[in-house]
């Protein structure tokens, strides 16, 4: 079961659990609730589980967006913070944009109240309510086997559109795109009968080379287009040329521009459909040009895309949010198996053959002596002077990944095992299980300075701290089902340094750890062994790290993961405060989270005093995840802001008063940069403000 709705263990309400993403959302109920099996067919949207029950009132653990529709599907209310909606007797479907998408169907009166940190839905009396839930995550529904020949690859990628749950502009919502079929290399092309792409009349022609085919995989998925061989790269609709995919920045640049223009316009046009939200990007774009939004919404996808691409690109691309992810792939055949992963994240795919760079990543002063003094004979024997490092090309994306020869010093090193292990992982619905190991007394401050994890009442954690483990103890711990392992101590290329020797992860029979942070010197090899044995992803080090900086980085990483950041985005934010490039990196599937963000999208606040000294200027940077990814919306919890913004990078600056800033900082523990100084928002006082 992907999502499960069940009564809370303490009988205080309802727990909704996403077994794939490991997410949980709890609802307090009045009176105590008894759940019965419900019908998924009661809901217009696709759902994973449904129940029915008698409820007088529901209390949410924090404020999220709530949309209310009447029996005809017309939206009658949209609620955020500081809302009061009193709806008369009627038939309502209520959509709750929690970390797990929730839907309620109810007949009667509905009152929705919220302040800055509380939210409730009441029905006046005990009322029959149907409750359903859907995971933001989707797994590949099938596997396509293909050879590495360009023609077979084209046929395989042409199946990606089968994952789309609609070809309307609503497919710009991440939960309505679906995960493309997985791809495996084999001796012949084999496409399951169940994989049926939509009839979009869109076709992408590219020269028959692997690099060209790789470059268009995401665009083919989003458009539901077939990929076929041609002398030149171009997009066609109903056999008419819509756009050449040749330009000054080559095929990749033309594909990126085409994808982003269609995507942004879909996000704007969808606002006249089922989700008539007040979108900032729509306001901006309709001030720049007159668009027939309803006509575009109702048009078939081939006509819609054709008309989109007739619009001048400059005023459109200017509004595209900062893209979530770029996937840099070697043109080698092995890269084929990452295309489904890349397309699912709506990634920009860059095909490049990187040359090795200096094999010694940047090290702080004094490291060489430190390394020589701490290297054991085991580490010396297992040192790898032939290791090569690469630096992927710069892109205007929030995060980067790399797959190919060499270890990247500035991107997540993808490993197919981590991606596949993520699909195989199933959360139990129990509290998040975290193990913290401190095998170095000199780094004990990383644990002793306070609770690293589990300070959020609505998200239960079980955190166990282990100190000075022996090899057998650590072997047993690595075999247990841990959602996350935070290891603090010395690591050699030959293994983890324990009190009685060295434990090499490559010798382990079983690994139950899903994700990890190995905060010790040269931990890449051990992390890679964990991935190969069953882990999903982790943060590791390329070379030596000194205790003081490692402790500070470890504490900050812990806080960010606890706040809902993925491994990749956590390390990105850490880089704003400490030098991590060339020292720390992410391996495996870096998009994985160990916890969920309260508002669905991790964010960072920047607060400064504007030149006119009137109030404060707030800049919010949003970090999409694999669930609420590109196309999701974000609304700041500020009474003066009533618009939705597309997630991805920085939102437009917001002017706020001192009371508004102080209230916002108190709502959720997120990173905040105040006058270039790094803080946690809930620790900032008015005295810290400029």
C-alpha positions in Angstrom: 0.0 0.0 0.0 1.4 3.4 -1.0 -0.6 5.5 1.4 -2.4 4.3 4.5 -5.0 6.2 6.6 -5.4 4.8 10.1 -6.4 5.7 13.6 -3.7 7.1 15.7 -2.2 4.7 18.2 -3.2 7.0 21.1 -6.8 7.3 19.7 -6.4 11.1 19.4 -7.2 11.3 15.7 -6.1 10.1 12.3 -2.6 9.4 10.9 -2.0 9.5 7.2 1.2 7.7 6.2 3.1 7.6 2.9 5.0 4.4 2.9 7.1 5.3 -0.1 8.2 8.8 1.0 8.2 8.0 4.7 5.9 11.0 5.3 3.3 11.3 8.0 0.5 13.8 8.6 -1.8 13.7 11.7 -5.2 15.1 12.2 -6.7 15.6 15.7 -10.4 14.8 15.7 -13.5 15.6 17.8 -14.9 13.1 18.8 -12.6 10.1 18.9 -12.8 8.6 15.5 -13.5 5.1 14.2 -12.5 4.5 10.6 -14.3 2.4 8.1 -13.3 1.4 4.6 -14.2 4.1 2.1 -14.6 4.4 -1.7 -11.9 5.9 -3.9 -14.6 6.5 -6.5 -16.1 9.2 -4.4 -13.3 11.6 -5.4 -12.7 13.3 -8.7 -8.9 13.2 -8.2 -6.8 10.0 -8.2 -6.3 8.8 -4.6 -4.4 5.9 -3.0 -6.5 5.2 0.0 -10.0 6.2 1.3 -11.9 5.8 4.6 -15.2 7.1 6.0 -15.9 8.3 9.6 -18.0 10.5 11.8 -16.3 13.8 12.7 -17.3 17.0 14.4 -14.0 18.8 14.0 -10.6 18.3 12.5 -7.5 20.1 13.7 -4.4 20.3 11.5 -0.9 20.3 13.1 0.0 23.5 11.2 -1.4 25.8 8.5 -1.5 24.5 4.9 -3.4 25.6 1.8 -7.0 24.3 1.8 -9.2 24.5 -1.3 -13.0 24.0 -1.2 -15.1 23.0 -4.2 -18.9 22.6 -4.5 -20.8 19.6 -6.0 -20.1 20.9 -9.5 -16.3 21.2 -8.9 -16.4 25.0 -8.8 -13.9 26.4 -6.3 -15.8 28.3 -3.6 -13.0 29.0 -1.0 -9.2 29.1 -0.7 -7.8 29.2 2.8 -4.3 29.9 4.2 -3.2 31.6 7.4 -5.6 34.0 9.1 -8.6 32.6 7.3 -12.3 32.4 8.4 -14.6 30.7 5.9 -18.2 29.9 7.0 -19.9 27.8 4.2 -23.6 27.0 4.3 -25.2 23.6 4.0 -24.0 22.0 0.8 -22.0 19.2 -0.8 -18.2 20.0 -0.6 -15.0 18.4 -1.7 -12.1 19.8 0.4 -8.5 19.5 -0.8 -5.7 19.9 1.8 -2.2 20.5 0.4 -0.4 18.8 3.2 2.9 16.9 2.8 0.5 14.0 1.7 -2.3 15.3 -0.5 -5.7 14.9 1.4 -9.3 15.1 0.2 -12.5 15.3 2.2 -16.1 14.9 0.9 -18.8 16.2 3.3 -22.4 17.2 3.2 -23.5 20.1 5.6 -22.0 23.2 7.0 -18.2 23.8 6.9 -16.2 26.3 8.9 -12.5 26.8 8.3 -10.5 28.8 10.8 -6.7 29.5 10.9 -4.2 31.8 12.6 -0.5 31.9 11.8 0.2 28.4 13.3 -3.2 26.6 13.8 -5.9 25.5 11.5 -9.2 23.7 12.0 -12.2 22.4 9.9 -15.5 22.1 11.8 -18.9 20.8 10.7 -21.2 21.9 13.5 -22.0 18.4 14.7 -20.8 14.8 14.2 -21.0 14.5 10.4 -20.2 11.7 8.0 -16.9 12.5 6.2 -15.1 10.6 3.4 -11.4 11.1 3.7 -8.8 10.1 1.0 -5.1 10.6 0.4 -2.6 10.5 -2.4 1.2 10.3 -2.3 3.2 12.9 -4.1 5.6 10.2 -5.1 5.1 7.8 -8.0 7.1 4.7 -8.9 7.7 3.5 -12.4 4.7 1.4 -13.4 6.7 -0.7 -15.8 10.2 -1.4 -17.1 11.3 -1.0 -20.7 14.3 -3.0 -21.9 16.4 -1.5 -24.7 19.7 -1.7 -26.4 22.0 1.3 -26.5 21.4 1.8 -30.3 19.9 5.3 -30.9 16.8 4.0 -32.7 15.9 1.6 -29.8 16.6 4.4 -27.3 14.2 6.6 -29.2 11.5 4.0 -29.0 12.1 3.6 -25.2 11.9 7.3 -24.5 8.8 7.6 -26.6 7.1 5.6 -23.8 7.7 8.2 -21.2 4.5 10.1 -21.9 2.5 7.0 -20.7 3.1 8.3 -17.1 1.2 11.5 -17.7 -2.1 11.5 -15.8 -3.5 14.2 -18.1 -2.4 16.1 -21.2 -4.1 19.3 -20.0 -2.1 22.2 -18.6 -2.6 20.6 -15.1 0.2 18.1 -15.9 2.5 21.0 -14.8 1.5 19.9 -11.3 4.1 17.4 -10.2 1.5 14.9 -8.8 -0.2 14.7 -12.2 2.9 13.8 -14.3 3.7 10.4 -12.9 7.0 8.5 -13.1 8.1 7.4 -16.6 8.8 3.7 -17.1 12.2 2.5 -15.9 14.8 1.7 -18.5 17.1 -1.3 -18.4 19.8 -2.1 -20.9 19.4 -5.5 -22.6 20.1 -7.4 -25.8 16.9 -6.3 -27.5 14.1 -3.7 -27.3 11.1 -4.9 -25.3 8.2 -2.6 -24.4 5.4 -4.0 -22.2 1.9 -3.9 -23.6 0.7 -1.9 -20.6 2.9 1.1 -21.6 0.7 3.2 -23.8 1.7 6.8 -24.5 -1.0 9.4 -25.1 -2.0 10.4 -28.6 -0.6 14.0 -28.6 0.4 14.3 -32.3 3.7 15.7 -31.1 7.0 14.4 -32.4 10.6 15.2 -31.7 13.1 14.5 -34.5 16.8 14.2 -33.6 19.9 12.8 -35.3 20.5 9.1 -34.4 23.1 9.6 -31.7 22.9 8.7 -28.0 23.8 12.2 -26.9 20.9 13.7 -29.0 18.4 11.1 -27.6 19.5 11.7 -24.0 19.1 15.4 -24.4 15.4 15.3 -25.3 14.2 12.7 -22.8 12.6 15.2 -20.3 11.0 17.2 -23.1 9.5 14.0 -24.6 8.1 13.0 -21.2 6.5 16.4 -20.5 5.0 16.7 -24.0 4.0 13.0 -24.3 5.9 13.2 -27.6 7.4 10.4 -29.8 11.1 10.6 -30.6 12.1 9.6 -34.1 15.3 9.9 -36.2 15.8 12.9 -38.4 18.6 14.9 -40.1 18.1 17.9 -37.8 16.6 18.3 -34.4 13.1 19.8 -34.4 9.7 19.6 -32.7 6.6 18.9 -34.9 2.9 19.0 -34.2 0.5 17.2 -36.6 3.5 16.9 -39.0 4.1 20.6 -39.1 7.3 22.1 -37.8 6.7 23.9 -34.6 10.3 24.8 -33.6 13.8 24.0 -34.6 15.9 22.6 -31.8 19.1 24.1 -33.1 20.4 27.3 -31.6 23.4 29.2 -30.4 23.5 27.0 -27.3 23.1 23.8 -29.2 20.5 21.1 -28.8 20.5 21.2 -25.0 19.9 25.0 -25.0 17.1 24.8 -27.5 15.4 21.9 -25.6 15.7 23.7 -22.3 14.2 26.9 -23.7 11.3 25.0 -25.3 10.6 23.0 -22.1 10.7 26.0 -19.9 8.4 28.1 -22.2 5.8 25.4 -22.5 6.0 24.6 -18.8 5.6 28.2 -17.6 2.7 28.8 -20.0 1.0 25.6 -18.8 1.3 26.9 -15.2 -0.4 30.2 -16.2 -3.1 28.6 -18.3 -4.1 26.0 -15.7 -5.3 28.9 -13.5 -8.5 29.0 -15.6 -9.2 25.3 -15.0 -9.7 23.3 -11.9 -7.2 25.3 -9.9 -8.1 29.1 -10.3 -5.4 30.2 -8.0 -4.1 33.8 -7.9 -0.7 33.0 -9.4 2.0 35.7 -9.3 3.4 34.6 -12.7 -0.1 34.9 -14.3 -0.4 38.5 -13.0 3.0 39.4 -14.4 2.6 37.7 -17.8 -0.9 39.1 -18.5 0.4 42.6 -17.8 3.0 42.0 -20.5 0.7 40.5 -23.2 -2.9 39.6 -23.9 -3.4 35.8 -23.7 -6.6 33.9 -24.6 -6.2 31.7 -21.5 -9.5 29.9 -21.8 -9.0 29.1 -25.5 -5.5 27.8 -24.8 -6.8 25.7 -21.9 -9.5 24.1 -24.0 -7.2 23.4 -27.1 -5.8 20.0 -27.8 -2.2 19.6 -26.6 -0.6 19.8 -30.1 -2.4 23.0 -30.9 -1.7 24.5 -27.5 2.0 23.8 -27.7 2.1 25.2 -31.2 0.4 28.4 -30.0 2.7 28.6 -26.9 5.8 28.5 -29.1 4.5 31.3 -31.4 4.7 33.6 -28.4 7.9 35.6 -28.0 10.1 33.8 -25.6 11.8 36.7 -23.7 8.8 37.9 -21.6 7.9 34.3 -20.8 11.3 32.8 -19.9 11.9 35.8 -17.6 9.2 34.4 -15.3 10.4 30.8 -15.2 11.4 29.9 -11.6 15.0 28.7 -11.0 15.0 25.1 -12.3 15.3 22.4 -9.7 17.8 20.0 -11.2 20.3 19.5 -14.0 21.5 15.9 -14.7 24.9 15.7 -16.3 25.4 12.4 -18.1 28.3 10.8 -19.9 27.3 9.8 -23.5 28.1 6.2 -22.5 25.4 3.5 -22.8 25.2 3.1 -19.0 23.7 6.6 -18.8 20.5 5.2 -20.4 19.2 3.8 -17.2 19.1 7.3 -15.6 16.9 8.9 -18.2 13.7 7.9 -16.4 14.9 9.3 -13.1 16.0 12.5 -14.8 12.7 13.0 -16.7 10.6 12.3 -13.6 12.4 15.2 -11.8 11.7 17.4 -15.0 15.5 17.8 -15.1 17.6 19.6 -17.7 19.8 16.9 -19.2 23.3 17.8 -20.2 25.4 15.3 -22.1 29.1 15.9 -21.6 32.4 14.0 -21.5 34.3 15.6 -18.6 38.0 15.7 -18.4 39.6 14.8 -15.1 40.8 17.7 -13.0 43.3 17.9 -10.2 42.8 14.7 -8.3 43.3 16.4 -5.0 40.2 18.3 -3.9 40.8 21.6 -2.1 42.0 21.1 1.4 42.3 23.7 4.2 45.7 24.7 5.5 47.5 22.1 7.6 45.6 19.1 6.2 48.6 17.3 4.6 50.3 16.9 8.0 47.0 16.0 9.6 46.3 13.3 7.0 49.8 11.8 7.3 49.6 11.7 11.0 46.2 10.0 11.1 46.6 7.5 8.2 47.0 4.0 9.3 48.7 1.2 7.4 45.2 0.0 6.4 44.3 3.3 4.9 47.7 3.6 3.1 47.2 0.1 1.6 43.8 1.0 0.4 44.6 4.5 -0.9 43.7 5.0 -4.6 46.1 7.4 -6.3 44.4 6.6 -9.6 41.2 8.3 -8.5 40.0 11.0 -10.9 37.7 13.9 -10.2 35.5 15.9 -12.5 33.8 19.3 -12.3 30.5 19.5 -14.2 29.7 22.5 -16.2 27.8 25.4 -14.5 24.0 25.5 -15.0 21.3 27.9 -13.8 19.7 25.2 -11.6 19.5 24.8 -7.9 21.1 21.4 -7.8 23.3 19.3 -10.1 24.0 15.6 -10.5 26.7 13.7 -12.4 27.0 10.2 -13.8 30.1 9.1 -15.6 33.8 8.4 -15.1 35.3 10.2 -12.1 34.0 11.6 -8.9 32.3 15.0 -9.1 33.5 17.7 -6.8 30.6 20.0 -7.5 27.6 17.7 -8.1 25.7 14.8 -6.6 27.4 11.6 -7.8 24.5 9.5 -9.1 24.6 5.7 -8.6 22.0 3.5 -10.2 21.9 1.3 -7.0 20.7 4.3 -4.9 17.9 5.1 -7.4 16.7 1.5 -7.5 17.0 1.1 -3.7 14.7 4.1 -3.3 12.0 2.3 -5.3 12.4 -0.8 -3.2 12.3 1.0 0.1 9.1 0.9 2.1 8.5 3.0 5.2 6.7 1.3 8.0 4.7 4.2 9.2 6.5 4.1 12.5 8.5 7.1 13.9 11.5 8.0 11.8 14.4 5.9 13.1 17.7 7.7 13.3 21.0 6.3 14.6 23.8 8.7 15.7 27.2 7.2 16.1 30.1 9.2 17.7 33.3 7.2 17.4 35.6 10.2 18.0 35.6 11.9 21.4 37.1 15.0 19.9 33.9 15.5 17.8 31.5 14.8 20.6 30.3 18.4 20.5 28.4 17.5 17.4 26.1 15.5 19.6 26.5 17.2 22.9 25.5 20.7 21.9 21.8 19.8 21.8 19.4 17.5 20.1 20.3 17.0 16.5 17.0 15.6 15.4 13.5 15.2 16.6 12.4 18.6 17.9 9.1 18.6 15.9 6.0 17.5 17.8 4.0 16.6 14.7 6.7 14.4 13.2 7.8 11.6 15.6 11.5 10.6 15.6 13.3 7.8 17.4 16.9 8.9 17.9 19.5 6.6 19.5 23.0 7.8 20.2 25.9 5.3 20.2 29.4 6.1 21.4 32.7 4.3 20.9 31.3 1.4 19.0 33.4 -1.7 18.4 33.4 -3.3 14.9 30.8 -5.9 15.7 28.5 -3.3 17.3 28.7 -1.0 14.2 28.2 -4.0 11.9 25.0 -4.9 13.8 23.8 -1.3 13.7 24.3 -1.0 9.9 22.2 -4.1 9.4 19.2 -2.7 11.3 16.4 -0.8 9.6 17.5 2.8 10.0 15.9 5.7 8.1 19.1 7.7 8.7 22.6 7.2 10.1 24.7 10.1 11.2 28.2 8.9 11.7 30.8 11.1 13.5 34.4 9.9 13.6 37.4 8.8 11.7 36.9 7.0 8.4 39.6 5.5 6.2 39.3 4.3 2.7 39.6 0.9 4.2 36.8 1.3 6.7 35.2 2.9 9.7 37.6 3.4 12.6 36.2 1.6 15.7 37.6 1.2 19.1 38.9 -2.2 18.3 39.8 -1.9 14.6 38.5 -1.0 11.2 35.1 -2.1 9.7 35.0 -2.1 5.9 31.4 -1.6 4.6 32.3 -3.6 1.5 32.5 -6.7 3.8 29.0 -6.4 5.1 26.4 -9.0 4.3 23.4 -6.8 4.9 22.8 -3.0 5.1 19.5 -1.7 6.4 20.4 2.0 6.5 18.4 4.0 4.0 20.3 7.3 4.1 23.4 8.5 5.9 25.8 11.3 6.6 29.4 10.0 7.1 31.1 13.0 8.8 34.7 11.8 8.8 37.7 12.0 6.6 37.7 10.3 3.2 34.3 8.6 3.7 33.4 8.4 0.0 34.4 4.8 -0.5 32.5 3.6 2.6 29.4 5.5 1.5 29.7 4.0 -1.9 29.8 0.5 -0.4 26.6 1.3 1.6 24.9 2.3 -1.6 26.0 -0.9 -3.3 24.6 -2.9 -0.4 21.2 -1.3 -0.2 21.3 2.3 0.9 19.6 5.1 -1.1 21.9 8.1 -0.7 24.2 9.9 1.6 26.6 12.8 2.3 30.3 11.8 2.3 33.7 13.5 2.1 36.3 13.4 -0.6 39.4 14.0 1.6 40.3 15.2 5.1 38.1 17.4 7.2 39.2 19.0 10.5 37.2 18.3 13.6 36.1 21.9 14.3 34.6 22.5 10.8 33.3 19.0 10.5 31.3 19.4 13.8 29.8 22.7 12.6 28.9 21.3 9.2 27.4 18.2 10.9 25.2 20.2 13.2 23.9 22.4 10.3 23.3 19.4 8.0 21.3 17.8 10.8 19.1 20.9 11.3 18.4 21.2 7.6 17.5 17.5 7.2 15.2 17.9 10.2 13.6 20.9 8.4 12.7 18.8 5.4 15.6 19.5 3.1 16.8 16.8 0.8 20.4 15.6 1.0 21.3 17.7 -2.1 19.6 20.9 -1.1 20.9 20.6 2.5 24.5 20.5 1.3 23.7 23.4 -1.1 22.5 25.6 1.9 25.4 24.5 4.0 27.6 26.0 1.3 26.3 29.4 2.0 28.0 29.3 5.4 30.9 26.9 5.1 33.3 25.8 2.3 32.0 22.4 1.3 32.7 22.1 -2.5 35.5 19.7 -3.1 35.3 18.4 0.5 31.7 17.1 1.0 29.5 15.6 -1.7 26.3 13.6 -2.1 26.3 10.1 -3.6 23.4 7.9 -4.6 19.9 9.5 -4.9 20.5 12.9 -3.3 16.9 13.9 -3.7 15.8 11.8 -0.8 14.5 13.4 2.4 14.4 12.0 5.9 11.7 14.4 7.1 9.1 16.6 5.6 8.9 20.3 5.5 5.9 21.7 7.4 4.6 23.8 4.4 5.7 21.2 1.8 8.6 23.1 0.3 11.9 23.8 2.2 12.7 27.4 2.2 15.4 29.9 3.2 14.8 33.5 4.4 17.0 36.5 3.6 16.2 39.6 5.6 17.7 43.0 5.1 17.0 46.7 5.5 16.1 48.4 2.2 17.9 51.6 1.2 14.9 53.8 2.1 14.9 52.3 5.6 11.2 51.6 5.4 10.4 48.3 7.1 12.3 45.2 6.1 12.9 43.4 2.8 12.3 39.7 2.8 13.6 37.4 0.1 12.4 33.8 0.2 14.3 31.0 -1.7 12.3 27.8 -2.2 13.9 24.4 -2.8 11.7 21.9 -4.7 11.9 18.3 -3.7 11.0 15.1 -5.7 7.4 15.3 -4.3 6.4 19.0 -4.4 8.7 19.6 -7.4 8.6 21.9 -10.4 5.1 23.2 -10.9 4.1 23.2 -7.2 3.0 26.4 -5.6 4.2 28.2 -2.5 2.5 30.9 -0.4 4.4 32.8 2.3 2.6 32.8 5.6 2.3 36.6 5.6 -1.1 38.3 6.0 -0.2 41.0 3.4 0.7 38.4 0.7 -2.3 36.7 -1.0 -0.7 35.3 -4.1 0.7 31.9 -5.0 4.3 31.6 -6.4 5.8 28.8 -8.4 8.4 27.0 -6.4 12.1 27.2 -7.4 14.7 29.7 -6.3 13.9 33.2 -5.1 10.5 34.7 -4.9 10.1 38.5 -5.6 11.1 40.6 -2.6 8.4 41.3 -0.1 8.2 44.4 2.1 7.2 43.7 5.7 6.9 45.5 9.0 8.8 44.6 12.1 5.8 42.7 13.7 5.2 40.8 10.5 8.9 39.8 10.3 9.0 38.7 13.9 5.8 36.6 13.5 7.1 34.9 10.3 10.4 34.0 11.9 8.5 32.3 14.8 6.3 30.0 12.7 8.7 27.4 11.4 12.4 26.6 12.1 14.1 27.4 8.8 17.5 28.8 7.9 17.5 32.6 7.9 20.2 35.0 6.7 19.9 38.3 8.5 22.2 41.0 7.2 24.5 38.3 5.8 24.6 36.4 9.2 23.3 32.9 9.3 20.6 32.0 11.9 17.8 29.6 12.5 14.6 31.6 12.2 13.2 30.7 15.6 16.4 31.8 17.3 16.2 35.3 15.8 15.0 38.1 18.1 14.2 41.7 17.2 17.6 42.7 18.5 19.2 40.6 15.8 17.4 42.5 13.0 19.1 45.4 11.3 
